[in-house]
Amino acid sequence: MEPIKTPLKSICFFSTKNYDIKFFNAYNVSLPQDSQFSFTFLDDRLDERTAKMATNFDVVCIFVNDCCNSAILDILHTNKVRIIALRCAGFNNVDIKHANELGMKVVRVPAYSPYAVAEHAMGLLLALNRKTHKAYNRVKEENFDINGLIGFNLFKKTVGLVGTGKIGCCFASICKGFGMRILGYDPYPNKYFVEECGGKYVSLDEIWQESDIISLHVPLNAETKYLINGVNVDKMKDGVFIINTSRGALVNTKEVIQRLKNKKIGALAIDVYEQEENFFFKDLSEEVNTDDVLARLMTFHNVIITGHQAFFTKEALTAIAEVTLDNLSEICKSAQCKNEVK
Ligand code: NAD
């Protein structure tokens, strides 16, 4: 294994958007001159075809839909890249074991703004329940009829959270403010959820059976893939609302579509989609949608889809730029980083 060479100066960004450039440049220029980095921003998504574009860069900086499997890591490693800097929290798109075997470090931004994601999840729930998306369109057409827009009070309703980490606890605090009953399932329970958020830990089956609303706040891994599937949905209350702001593959979309068709699921909001890398973060308004599952999902009046924007606040973008560059500065100084994924 070759040691990480310092200083780490050149960073190749994949899947860059104009807001990345703005927030990363703003933080970089605020650093002392000898600690600043040099950036190359690529629009391209990291995949086997584009990996060679990072040749001779010290660091590759990637986002949620860049692919960093073992074959891509091999290409990057051969071409002298030593660090993968995720400008996001989730790391399901990186083969961590293989990166470690190659002696490459993987760093991430574990918590850029749990509030941003939790607030978006509540925004989705409120919009679904009070049918704000339909009301907006009606009023635009000067149709002020409120028939069909009836919702329910969130007060005293039961919300079930799968995952009570940073975002789950923020969401629970918001739900507490609405006077909701808060249930949680997490293999690693924490006191904060119970003592500060007013939550109660229960089994996963109790979450399914007792919740009026279910919100997912777990990482995607072998255990959580397709957590929302036909079998589990069939255990839920009729008309259950499901919110997914975590990762698309937590939901088996085809099985969920069946349960939307037979009205078992009352409403669904997703900020993430299993095949989102083909669609999200792009303007495809002049293309033909070739994904029949996504197309079917978009036909339901009781489904709201946002394109992975839950994190998208000024505060989160500021924190993403700061923590990503601080991670690299830390490695330059001590060859260690508290946000390294092993
Ligand atoms: P976190 O690590 O603070 O919390 C995750 C929690 O999930 C932990 O408490 C963990 O114990 C729990 N968990 C792990 N496996 C579980 C299982 N099988 N069942 C139930 N609980 C389980 O993470 P976080 O900051 O709260 O983020 C949660 C997820 O949100 C991330 O993994 C990421 O996928 C997603 N996310 C989405 C966006 C967005 O813009 N949509 C932004 C940031 C994060």
Boltz pocket constraint, residues with backbone or C-beta under 6 A from the ligand:
constraints:
  - pocket:
      binder: B
      contacts: [[A, 89], [A, 90], [A, 110], [A, 111], [A, 114], [A, 117], [A, 162], [A, 163], [A, 164], [A, 165], [A, 166], [A, 167], [A, 168], [A, 185], [A, 186], [A, 187], [A, 188], [A, 216], [A, 217], [A, 218], [A, 219], [A, 220], [A, 223], [A, 224], [A, 245], [A, 246], [A, 247], [A, 271], [A, 272], [A, 308], [A, 309], [A, 310], [A, 311], [A, 312]]
      max_distance: 6.0
